[in-house]
Amino acid sequence: MEKFQSGVKINLDNLINNYRVIKNKVKGKKVIPVIKADAYGHGAEICAKILMSEGADLFAVSSVYEAMCLRDYGIDADVLILGYVPDRKINKIIDNDIIPTIYNLDFAKKLNEEAGKKNKKIKVHIKINTGMNRLGFNKDEIDEAFKLLKGLDNLIYEGLFSHFATSDEVDKSYSNKQFEIFDYAIKKSKEYDLGVTINHIANSAAITDLDEYSLDAVRAGIVLYGVYPSEVKPEINPYKPVMSFYTTITNIFHIDKDETVGYGRTFTAKEKTKVAVMCVGYADGYNRKLSNKGEVLINNKYKAKVIGNVCMDMTMLEIPEEADIEIGDNVEIFGENINISSLAEICETIPYELLCCINKRVKREYILNGKPEEFEI
């Protein structure tokens, strides 16, 4: 990693390990890698390429833009858009064999019409709202929706899916209620002979906790990247973190007792204090809630606490007086020694957000077969 630059190491060997662990756990069911939000900051195109070599043939993203990034990179596997597709993008998804989600009958009719004009049939997945209350047909809408969808001859109803709201919690009662509604939708899809072959509701937490809901496929999101998704913790965690976040020390100095540090002067030295500045800030994805609370590891040896408010490009640290630390030394933000979940707790958020906030100005370094690997993007 270059000096004076923040960066993340993305261990693709660990990504492969996690995919294989999931495949083994769901006993041959289809695993749909969720690579929206640039694969949670890990690089969607590269993750897709690696996972295709492991047999993945259907990926989930959030938008037409994300789907087209995969197509432009040469990813020819099936791509499912979990979210909204604007009417103006209908022809683009038809032309590029991208699978949209159907949760709106007007959209379904327009999609069917445009596919007919091109003499094409397009695969779609139908979304059922079982209690997330975000997207999908409600239980009392299923009959009417399926009846209309049955008459749209240019749509191939490959999938039917829903999403758990609380599968990561110890109490699974709400998830069980959601599944009852989804099971009703499955039965209705068979009654209307829609031809669905992939029923899926299990997300990362359901993969780890709710084996009975694996059905035909599971959607592997955060667990694929090595972050354990559930409050129900195993004795042995088989999933390995894929991303490590590092930066460098850019300045070292002393401040006297009663001097302050940073914007707002939120830290006051109680005694003469040795301070280091690290080259990362909230613009890089280092959450501002870590101000005066975060902790890092320098040179894999010295713990240092964040002092003062996290700045846009820099963050100040209190370092041990006797520590052998120099400008240019390595700082671990999270990785082998610092768990991203512990940082998320401090920030009153979830690891998903911290991963997704690490932006493009932070260099990505990929590890494959135990050594650095270059990829063209």
C-alpha positions in Angstrom: 0.0 0.0 0.0 1.3 3.5 -0.9 2.5 5.7 1.9 0.3 8.6 3.0 -2.8 7.0 1.6 -5.7 5.2 3.0 -6.7 1.9 1.5 -8.6 -1.3 2.0 -7.4 -4.8 1.4 -10.0 -7.1 0.0 -9.2 -10.7 0.5 -10.9 -12.6 -2.3 -9.7 -15.9 -0.8 -12.0 -15.2 2.1 -14.8 -14.3 -0.2 -14.4 -17.7 -1.9 -14.3 -19.3 1.6 -17.6 -17.6 2.6 -19.3 -18.5 -0.6 -18.4 -22.2 -0.2 -19.5 -22.2 3.5 -22.9 -20.8 2.4 -23.2 -23.4 -0.4 -22.4 -26.2 2.0 -24.9 -24.9 4.6 -27.8 -24.6 2.2 -27.0 -28.1 0.8 -26.9 -27.4 -2.9 -29.6 -24.7 -3.1 -28.9 -21.7 -5.4 -26.9 -19.0 -3.7 -27.6 -15.5 -5.1 -24.7 -13.1 -4.2 -26.1 -9.7 -3.3 -23.6 -7.2 -4.8 -25.5 -4.0 -4.6 -23.8 -0.8 -3.4 -20.6 -1.9 -5.2 -20.7 -5.3 -3.3 -21.0 -3.4 0.0 -17.9 -1.5 -1.0 -15.9 -4.5 -2.0 -16.1 -4.0 -5.8 -19.1 -5.5 -7.5 -17.5 -6.3 -10.9 -14.5 -8.1 -9.3 -16.6 -10.0 -6.7 -18.9 -11.1 -9.5 -16.0 -12.3 -11.6 -14.5 -14.3 -8.8 -17.9 -15.8 -7.7 -18.8 -16.8 -11.2 -15.6 -19.0 -11.2 -17.2 -20.7 -8.1 -20.4 -21.4 -10.0 -22.6 -18.3 -9.2 -24.9 -17.6 -12.1 -27.4 -15.1 -10.6 -26.5 -11.9 -8.9 -28.7 -9.3 -7.1 -28.2 -5.5 -7.4 -30.3 -2.5 -6.6 -30.6 -0.5 -9.8 -30.3 -0.5 -13.6 -27.0 1.5 -13.2 -25.5 -1.3 -11.0 -26.7 -4.0 -13.4 -25.2 -2.1 -16.4 -21.9 -1.8 -14.6 -21.7 -5.6 -14.5 -22.7 -5.9 -18.1 -20.1 -3.3 -19.2 -17.5 -5.2 -17.3 -18.4 -8.4 -19.2 -20.4 -10.2 -16.6 -22.9 -12.3 -18.6 -24.5 -14.1 -15.7 -28.2 -13.3 -14.8 -28.6 -10.1 -12.9 -31.7 -9.4 -10.8 -32.6 -5.8 -9.9 -34.2 -5.9 -6.5 -35.4 -2.3 -6.6 -37.1 0.3 -8.9 -36.7 0.4 -12.7 -37.9 3.6 -14.3 -40.1 3.3 -17.4 -37.4 5.0 -19.5 -35.0 2.2 -18.7 -37.3 -0.7 -19.7 -35.8 -1.1 -23.2 -32.3 -1.1 -21.7 -33.0 -4.0 -19.4 -34.7 -5.9 -22.2 -31.8 -5.4 -24.5 -29.3 -6.5 -21.9 -31.2 -9.4 -20.5 -31.5 -8.0 -17.0 -34.1 -9.3 -14.7 -36.4 -6.8 -13.1 -38.6 -7.1 -10.0 -42.3 -6.9 -10.5 -44.2 -5.3 -7.6 -46.3 -2.9 -9.6 -48.9 -4.0 -12.2 -48.6 -0.9 -14.4 -44.9 -1.5 -14.7 -45.5 -5.2 -15.5 -47.9 -4.2 -18.4 -45.4 -1.7 -19.8 -42.6 -4.2 -19.6 -44.7 -6.9 -21.3 -45.7 -4.5 -24.1 -42.1 -3.3 -24.8 -40.8 -6.9 -24.8 -43.5 -7.8 -27.3 -42.4 -5.0 -29.6 -39.0 -6.6 -29.6 -40.4 -10.1 -30.0 -38.6 -11.1 -26.8 -39.6 -12.7 -23.6 -38.0 -11.4 -20.4 -37.4 -13.2 -17.1 -38.8 -11.4 -14.0 -39.1 -12.0 -10.2 -42.3 -11.1 -8.4 -41.9 -9.4 -5.0 -44.3 -10.1 -2.2 -44.7 -7.8 0.8 -44.9 -10.1 3.8 -44.3 -7.4 6.5 -41.2 -5.3 5.5 -43.7 -2.8 4.1 -41.4 -1.5 1.5 -42.0 -3.1 -1.9 -44.2 -6.0 -3.1 -47.8 -7.1 -3.5 -49.7 -7.4 -0.2 -51.4 -10.6 0.7 -54.8 -9.3 -0.2 -53.5 -8.2 -3.6 -52.0 -11.5 -4.6 -55.0 -13.0 -6.3 -55.7 -10.0 -8.5 -52.1 -9.5 -9.3 -51.4 -13.1 -10.3 -54.5 -13.3 -12.4 -53.4 -10.2 -14.4 -49.7 -11.4 -14.6 -50.8 -14.8 -15.9 -52.1 -13.0 -19.0 -48.8 -11.2 -19.8 -47.3 -13.6 -22.3 -43.9 -11.9 -22.8 -42.9 -12.2 -19.1 -41.3 -15.4 -17.7 -42.0 -15.7 -14.0 -38.7 -17.2 -13.0 -38.8 -16.1 -9.4 -41.0 -15.2 -6.4 -39.4 -13.6 -3.4 -39.8 -11.6 -0.2 -37.6 -10.1 2.5 -37.4 -10.7 6.2 -37.5 -7.7 8.5 -36.1 -9.2 11.8 -34.4 -12.4 10.9 -31.2 -11.1 12.5 -32.9 -11.0 15.9 -33.1 -13.8 18.5 -36.9 -13.7 18.4 -37.9 -15.3 15.1 -41.7 -15.0 15.6 -42.1 -12.2 13.1 -40.0 -14.0 10.6 -42.3 -17.0 11.0 -45.3 -14.9 10.4 -43.7 -13.4 7.3 -43.0 -16.9 6.0 -46.6 -17.9 6.4 -47.7 -15.1 4.0 -44.9 -16.0 1.6 -45.9 -19.7 1.7 -49.5 -18.5 0.8 -48.0 -16.6 -2.2 -46.1 -19.7 -3.3 -49.2 -21.8 -3.2 -51.1 -19.1 -5.2 -48.4 -18.9 -7.8 -48.8 -22.7 -8.4 -52.6 -22.3 -8.5 -52.2 -19.7 -11.2 -49.6 -21.8 -12.9 -47.1 -19.0 -13.2 -44.2 -21.4 -13.7 -42.0 -20.0 -10.9 -38.8 -22.1 -10.4 -36.9 -20.0 -7.8 -38.7 -19.1 -4.6 -36.4 -17.1 -2.2 -36.9 -15.3 1.0 -33.8 -16.1 3.1 -31.3 -13.3 3.6 -28.0 -13.5 5.4 -29.4 -13.9 8.8 -31.9 -16.5 7.7 -29.0 -18.4 6.0 -27.3 -18.7 9.4 -30.4 -19.2 11.6 -33.4 -20.4 9.6 -32.4 -23.4 7.5 -36.0 -24.3 6.9 -36.5 -21.2 4.8 -33.8 -21.8 2.3 -36.4 -23.0 -0.3 -35.0 -22.9 -3.9 -32.4 -20.2 -3.3 -30.9 -17.8 -0.7 -29.7 -14.3 -1.0 -26.2 -13.9 0.5 -25.4 -10.3 1.4 -23.4 -9.2 4.4 -22.5 -12.8 5.4 -20.8 -13.2 2.1 -18.3 -10.5 3.1 -17.6 -12.1 6.4 -19.7 -10.1 8.8 -21.8 -12.3 11.0 -25.4 -11.2 10.4 -27.3 -12.4 13.4 -27.7 -11.8 17.2 -27.5 -15.6 17.5 -23.8 -16.2 17.6 -22.2 -19.6 16.8 -19.4 -21.1 18.9 -17.2 -21.1 15.9 -17.7 -18.5 13.2 -16.9 -20.1 9.8 -17.1 -16.8 7.9 -13.9 -14.8 7.3 -13.8 -10.9 7.0 -13.1 -10.0 3.4 -12.2 -6.3 3.9 -9.6 -4.7 6.1 -9.3 -0.9 6.3 -5.9 0.7 6.8 -4.3 4.2 6.7 -1.0 5.9 7.6 0.4 8.3 10.2 1.1 11.7 8.6 2.2 13.8 11.6 3.4 13.3 15.2 3.8 16.1 17.8 3.1 17.0 21.5 0.5 19.2 23.1 0.7 20.6 26.6 -1.8 20.2 29.4 -5.1 22.1 28.7 -4.5 22.4 25.0 -7.3 21.3 22.8 -7.6 19.2 19.6 -9.7 19.7 16.5 -12.9 21.3 15.4 -15.1 22.4 18.3 -12.2 21.8 20.8 -13.9 18.6 22.1 -10.7 17.1 23.5 -8.7 18.8 26.2 -5.3 17.3 27.3 -5.1 16.5 31.0 -1.4 16.4 30.7 1.4 16.7 28.1 0.2 14.4 25.4 1.7 12.8 22.3 -0.5 13.1 19.3 -0.5 11.4 15.9 -2.5 12.3 12.9 -3.8 9.6 10.6 -4.7 10.2 6.9 -8.3 9.2 7.0 -11.5 11.2 7.7 -15.3 11.1 7.3 -14.9 11.8 3.5 -13.2 8.4 3.3 -15.9 6.6 5.3 -14.4 6.9 8.8 -17.6 7.7 10.7 -17.7 11.0 12.6 -19.4 9.3 15.6 -16.0 7.8 16.3 -14.9 11.2 17.5 -13.3 10.8 20.9 -14.5 7.2 21.0 -12.7 5.2 18.3 -9.6 3.1 18.7 -7.1 2.0 16.1 -4.0 -0.3 16.1 -0.7 1.1 14.9 2.0 -1.2 13.5 0.0 -4.2 14.6 1.2 -3.3 18.2 0.1 0.0 19.7 -3.5 0.8 20.5 -4.4 4.5 20.1 -7.6 6.3 20.9 -9.2 8.9 18.7 -9.1 12.4 20.2 -11.1 15.3 19.0 -13.7 15.3 16.2 -13.0 13.3 13.1 -12.2 15.7 10.3 -13.0 15.4 6.6 -9.5 14.1 5.6 -7.7 13.5 8.9 -8.2 12.1 12.4 -6.1 12.7 15.5 -4.9 10.0 17.9 -3.4 9.9 21.4 -0.4 7.6 21.2 1.8 6.2 24.0 4.8 8.3 24.8 7.2 5.4 24.7 5.7 4.0 21.4 8.1 3.6 18.5 5.8 5.2 15.9 7.0 7.2 12.9 5.4 9.2 10.1 4.3 6.7 7.4 3.6 3.9 9.8 0.6 1.6 9.3 -2.7 2.1 11.1 -5.4 -0.6 11.2 -8.9 0.9 11.3 -10.7 -2.4 11.1 -9.5 -5.9 10.0 -7.7 -8.7 11.7 -7.5 -7.1 15.1 -10.4 -4.6 15.2 -13.8 -5.9 14.5 -16.0 -3.8 12.3 -19.1 -4.8 14.3 -17.5 -3.1 17.4 -17.1 0.1 15.5 -20.6 -0.1 14.3 -21.9 -0.3 17.9 -20.0 2.9 18.8 -21.5 4.6 15.8 -25.0 3.3 16.7 -25.3 1.8 13.2 -24.7 -1.5 11.5 -21.6 -2.9 9.7 -23.4 -2.6 6.3 -23.3 1.2 6.6 -19.6 1.4 7.5 -18.6 -0.8 4.6 -20.7 1.0 2.1 -19.4 4.4 3.1 -15.8 3.7 2.2 -15.7 5.6 -1.0 -13.8 5.5 -4.3 -10.9 7.7 -3.2 -9.8 4.9 -0.8 -7.5 2.6 -2.8 -8.6 -1.0 -3.1 -6.0 -3.7 -3.0 -7.1 -7.2 -3.9 -5.6 -10.4 -2.5 -6.1 -13.7 -4.4 -4.3 -17.0 -3.8 -2.5 -15.3 -1.0 -0.9 -12.5 -3.0 -1.8 -9.1 -4.5 -3.8 -9.3 -7.7 -4.4 -6.5 -10.2 -7.8 -6.0 -11.9 -8.8 -3.7 -14.6 -12.0 -1.7 -13.9 
